[in-house]
Amino acid sequence: MPNAAMTEKTDVVLIGAGIMSATLGALLRQLQPDWSMTMFERLDAAAPESSDPWNNAGTGHSALCELNYTPQNADGSVDISKAIDINERFQVSRQFWAYGVENGVLGDPSQFINPIPHVSFVHGADNVEYLRKRYEALSRHPLFDTMQYIDTPDEFARRLPLMAKGRDYSDPVALNWTDGGTDIDFGSLTKQLLAYLGRSGVQIGFGTAVRDLSKQSDGSWNVTVRNMRTGQNRMVNAKFVFVGAGGYALPLLQRSGIKEMAGIGGFPVSGLFLRCTNPELIKQHEAKVYGKAAVGAPPMSVPHLDTRVIDGNRGLLFGPYAGWTPKFLKDGKNTDLFKSIKPNNLFSMVGVGLTEMSLTKYLISELLKSPSGRVASLEEFVPRADGHDWELITAGQRVQVIRRKGAGGVLEFGTAVIAAQDGSIAGLLGASPGASTGVSAMVDVLQRCFPAEYAEWAPKLKEMVPSLGVKLSENQALYHEVWDWTSKALRLSDNTQTLAGVAQN
């Protein structure tokens, strides 16, 4: 162990160089520029895991197209409450990014955000009826009032030519189409935020792994880190620690010993995508088109044909196909899952294994799927798909949260902030909607971990996020105002109509 006399001191330690740590660091730099901050990343690059653009769908989850956020009730009605909540949270992210561009925190927005229509797609009479009801419920709501409903073959073919070629329209199709969607390169966004942090004096240590977290009598934390190149250990004492280490957040928070982690476990799921290698096909599709998940499949498995903009180049992905490995990161170890099983979460883990049989069957079927089977799934979206035009890539690793419930456990498909009662340490677990609602999640961290300072920070936070504390769904004038501002600041309005313009037409 390092000598206690040699311990360095800092106000804040950020673990992981992904979008969450970068976002929290940027917020704190704006709110409390006199605080010292140190970031540690075990790998040698920024955003190397789930924030990397090829490791996530880059959808900018705003519930415009994801059907798992609008489930159908037993009476046939559609529940849009989750869609509204996620869209509200995404608007918070848009506002902070717009503020960042205008105030030197971020650079060229086209390097990380670009306008792309968000589209929901179904086929079959029952699904078409569901999508019509979804449209009727959402389009009456202020946050979704530019959505369009399309169910004619001609219009389908005009908007989605790649999906139309060879399609048999005796099987009816329908779309919910929204022009105001975006594609987000969270890797580029993270790198811009980290560049700002570096310019502002934050110490960023790549190739440095956190080995231990130890709570001190004064409420601070001793963080033991190891240089992955030299093997040398050192200790940093921090008043506050944030664990934004992707899948490795779970074992690190377990190591902290905070009581809030009791009963919490994790289940890793990996993803595979087919990436298009034919430039002519890529040119024929310009939308993020989401379908319905298979029965028994987790929400993160919703199939989508997805236009991407990465490093200024357009790409096309289809997936995801589920995979499985006991690793908690792509660069993790095969012992990760087994080491995470503790006496306090054993029953949670076993309980989930017994109750989630449909998920188990789904994963097994996905793992057994052949290359031709993957292409057959793609044909639902691209009827004339040719496997020679696509290559299989491995996406990021996700660790879904398992919580104690009764004598067993329940598997959660979402994002969860875990914070110690005294606010000295917090971390983020889970997956979707994840990065898209990251600013909202990090504001939640600030509120829970810094209650005394939060009141003083409120004016600055309102400057960065004007709608903070207000439901845009209940204040349409403010929604139009911030939408038009963010569209202009992020250079999206040149390609899409502003809401104010739409309202006037």
N, C-alpha and C positions, 0 to 999 in steps of 0.2 A: 504493500500500500504506500502511496505517496506520504511524505512527511507533512504532518499538519502545519508545521511552521512555514512550509512552502506553498500553502494553499492560496490560490488567487481568489479575488473577490469580484463579483459583478452583481448588478441588480437583477438581471434577467438572463436565464439560460433558455435557449430555444433548441429543442432536439429534433433534427430532421430538416433538410433543405428543400422541402416541398412547398406546395401552395399554402398550406395552413400556417406553418411557422412563418413563412414569408409575409403572409397577410397580417398575422398578429404583430409581427415585428414592425411592419410599416405603420400600422395603427398606433402602436405605442410610441414610435419615433415621432409621429405627428402630435400625439397627446402629451408626451413627457420626454422632450428631447434631451433633458439632462440625465436621464437614466442610462447606465451602461448596460450593454447587451452583448451576449456571446452566443453564437450558433454553432452546433456541431452536426456534421453529416458523416456517416461512416463510409460512404462511397466517395469517389473522387470528382463528382460532378453535381451540378444543381438539378433538381427535379428528376432524379434518376429512376424513380419507381412509378407510382400511380399518377404523378403529375406529368410524366412524359406524354407527349401527344399521341404516340402510338400505343400507349398503355391504357387509354380511356377513350370514350366515345366523343368527348369534346362537345357534348350537346348544348351546354349552357342550359341545364335542366330548368325549365320554366313552366313545365306542365302543359305546354302547348300541344305536344304530340304524344306524350307517354301515357298509354292507356291504363297502365297499372295505377295511376294517380286518380283515375275516375272510374271506380268500380260500379257495377250495376247491382242495385239492391234487389231483394227478393220480389218486390212488387213491380220490377221493371224500370223504376226510376234510376237516375244516375247520380251518384254522390260526388259532388265537385269540391267538397270542403278541403281535401288534401291538396288538390290542384291550386286552389286559391292561396293556401298557406305557402306552398313552394314558390308560386309566382311572386308573392309579396317579398319573400326572402331573396329571390333572384334580383328583384328591383333594387334591393339594398346593395348588392354586389355591383350592379351597373352604375349606381350613383358614386360609390367609392372609386371605381375605376375611372369614371369621368372626372371626378375631383383630382385623381392622381395624374391624369394626362394634363389637366390645366395647371397643376401646381408642381410639376417637375418630379413627381414620384414615379411616373411611368413615361415611357417614350412613345414611339409611333404606335397608335392603337391597332393599325391594320396588321401589325405583327402578331397580335394575339386575339383579335375579335373581328369577325366579318359577318355580314348579313347573309343568311341562308334560310329559305322557307322551312318551317317545321310542319310536318304532315303526319297525320294519323291515317293508316290504311287498313281496311278490312275487306274480306270477300265472304260471300254466303249471305243468304237472306236474313238470318237472325242477327248476324254481326252488323249488317248494313242498318238494320232497324236500331240496334244499340248505338251505332255511331250517329245516326240521325238524332236520337234522344240526347246523346252527349253534346252535339252541336247546339241543340235547342237550349240545353241547360247552361252551357258555357257562354254562348254568344249573347245572352241577355245580361251577362256580368261585365262590368266596366273593364276588367283586366283582359277580357277575351273578346271584346266586341268587334274586332276586325277579322275574326275567324270566318271562313267560308265553308260551305258544305257542297260537295261535288259528287254526283252519282251517275253522270252520263259518260259513256265510253269515249265520245269525241273529246270532251274536255279533259278526261283522264289522260288520253293519248297526247293531247297538246302539251300538258304540263309535265308528264312523266313518260317521255317517249321510250326510254330504255325498259321501263316496266310494262309498256303497252305492247311491244312487239311480240307477236305470237300468243297473246292472251285470249282466252276463250271467255267472252263476255256473257255466255249463258249462265256463268257463275257470277252473280251481280257483285259489283265493287262500289266502294264509297271512300271518300276522303274528307277529313277535316284539315283545311289548309290555312296556315297563318304566315303571312309574309314577314312579320316582325321578328322571326327567330334569328339566332346567331350560331355560328360555329366558333368555338374558343380553343385556342392552343394554350392549355394551362402550363405547359412547359415554358413557352416563351414569356407568358405573364409572370411566372415564378422568377425567371431569370431577370426580368426587368425590375421586379420588386427587390431581389437580392442585390442587384447593382445599386439601387438606391440605398439600401441598408449599408452596403460597403462604403459608399461615398459619405454617408453620414456618421461613420465611425464604428459601426457594429463589427465586432471581430467574428469572422466566419472561418471555421476550421473544417476543411474537407479531409477525408481519409482519417477521421477521428471518431471512434466508436465510444458511446457511453456504456460503461461496464457496471456502474453501481450508482444508486441513489440512497442517501442516508439523511434522515431528518435530524436536525440539531436542536438543542434545548432552547435556542432563541427563535425557533420556528423557521430558520433558513434550511437550505439543503446543501449538503456536500455531494457534488457530482464528480465521480471518478471517470476519467476518459482515457482511452488508449490511442496513441498514434499508430495507425494500422501499418505504416511503413517501417517505423523504427521499433515498435513494440513498447515504447516508453509510456508509462502511466503518469498522469498528473491529476490534481484535484482542483476543482473550482467551486467556490461557495457562492450560492445565489439566494436572493430573497424570494425569487419566484422562478418556477420551472414550468415550461410548457412542453408536453410530449406530443409532437406532430410527426411521428416517425412511421406513419402508415401502419402496416401490419405489425411492426415491432413496437407500436405503442402499447399493445396489450402486455407483453412480458415486462416492459419497462415500468408500466404502472403497477403491475403485480409486485415487482421488486421494491417499489416505493413503500409497500406495506400499508397504504391508506385503506381505511375501513370501507370506503365507497367501492372498492374493487371486490369485496367479498361476494362470492357466488357468480362472478362474471367470467365467462370463458369466451372462446372464439372458434369459429369454424372457417377454415380457408377454402376459397373457391377461386380457381384460375379461369381465365377466359382466352378463347382463341377467336381470331377474325380471319375472314378471307379478304385479302387486299387485292384490288384490281391492278393488273399490270398492263392493261390495254388502254392507251391514251384515248382512242376513239370512243370506247365505252364511257370513260370518265367524262368526256365532253357531253355525252347524251343525258347526264343526270346531274341536276343541281337542286338538291333538297335533302333534308334529313327525314326519312320516311320510317315511321315506327309502326309495327304491327302488334298482334296480341301474343302474349306468352303462351307456351304450350301448357296443358293441364298438368299441374304438379310442379311446374318449373318455377324457380325463384324470380321475383320481379326484375332482378338485374340481368335476367336472360332474355328480356324482350327483344325479338329480332328486329333489326333495322338495317336499311340500306342508306349509308351515311356519307354525304359529301363532307370532306375535310379540307381545310386550308392550313398547310403546314410549311413553314419557311417560304411562304408566298406561292406555293404550288398546290394545285387542287389534287385531291386523291379521293378514293372511293373504297369504303369498307362495307363488309356485310358480316353480321354475327349478332351477338357473340355465341360461340359454342362453348359450353361449359367443360372445364377440365378439372382435374383434382391433383393436388400435391399437398403434403403436410407442411410445406414451407409457408411462412408468413409474409415473405417478400419474394420477388423473382430471384433476387440475389441472396435468399435466405438459406436455411439449412433444413434437411429432412427431419431433424429432431425438434423443430420449432413447436409443432402441435403437441407433441408428447410432453415436452418440458413445461408447457403452459397448463397442464392438468395438475391442479393443486387439491388438497383436502377440502378447501372451502368451495370449489366449483365442480367437484367430481360428480355430484348428483345432478347438477345442472347439465353437464355434458352428457351424462348417460341418459338423462330424461329426454333430451333433444334427439338423441339417437333412436329412442323408442317411438317418439311422436312424429318425427319428420320422415316417415317411410316413403312418402311420395317424392320428396326431394332426393332421397337415396336412390330410388328407382330411376329418377330423371338423370342423375349424375352417371349412373351405370350405363344407361342407354346412350348418353352423350359420349362417354369414354369409348364405347364400342362402335361408335359411328365411323364408317369408312369414308375415304375421300369422296366417293360417289354419293354417299349418304349426305355429306355436307353440301354438295352441289345440288342435290334434290331439294334440300331445305331452301337454298338460294333461289331455286326455280319458282317458288311461291311469289317471289318479288320480281325476278328476272326470268321469264318463261324460257327464253332461248339461251340460258346461261351455258357457257362452255368452261369446264374446269381448267383448260389451258390458259384462260385469261385471268386466273386468280391464283394467288399464293397464300399459304397458311402462315399466319404470324401469331406469336404468343403475346397476349395483352398482359395487363397488370394483375397482380395477385390481390384479392380482397379477403379480408377477415371479417366475417359477419359476427355480430355480437350475440352471445348467448347469456341470458339473464336467468336468475333463479325465479321459479314460479311454483309455489307450493312445495311439494317434495321433489319436483324435477326442475326442468328448465324450458325456456322458450327461445326460439331463434328469431332475431330481429333483422329486418332488411331496411336499414336506414343509417343515419349518422347520429352519434351520441357523444355529447360532451360529458366527461367525467371530471369532477373537481372535488378536491378535499374540502372539508367543512371550513377550514381556516383560510382557504383561498391561496395557499402557498404553492400548490401544484395543480395542474389540470392537463388533460389530454383529450384527444379525439379518437374515437373508435368507430368502426363501421365503414359503409361505402355510400352508395347513391342516396340522395343527390349530391352529397360530398362537396366537391370544389365549387360547384355552381352557387351554392348557398354558403360558401366559406366565410364571407364577410359577416353575415348575420350570425354564424356560429361563433366567430371570434369576438363579436360585440357581446354575445352571451357570456363568453369567458371573462371579458373585462368587467361586466356587471356582477358576475358571481364572485370573482376573485379580488376585485378592487372596489368594494362598495363605498369606501370612504372617498376615494379619488373620483369615482364615477360621476358624482354630482358636479364636481369641478370641471370634469371633461365634457359635460353635456353640451355646452355651446359649441365647442370645437367639433364634437361628433355630429351635431346638427349641420355644421358647415360642410362636413364631408358627406353626410347622408341626410339631406333635407327632410326626408320622409320618416326619419327614425322616430319611433313611438306613435306613428300615425298609420292607420290602415288605409292604404291607397284605394282599396276596394270600396271604402266609405267616403273617399274624398276625390271625386273624379277630376276636379279642376287641378288639384295638386298632382295627380297622376299624369295628366296631359302635360303639365309644366315640366315635371322631372323627366318624363319620357322624351320630350322634345329636346331638353337640355342634354341628356345623356346621348341621344342619337347624334346630336351635332358634335359634342365633345369627342365621342368615340368614332366619328366620321362614318356613321351608319346612315344618316339622313340623306346622303347623296344617292343612296341606292334603294331606300325605302321611303314611303310616305310617312310623314309625321302624323301622330294621332290627331293633332289639331286640324291638319289638312284633310284627313279622312272625315272628321266630324263635320267639316264645312261642305263637303261634297254631297 
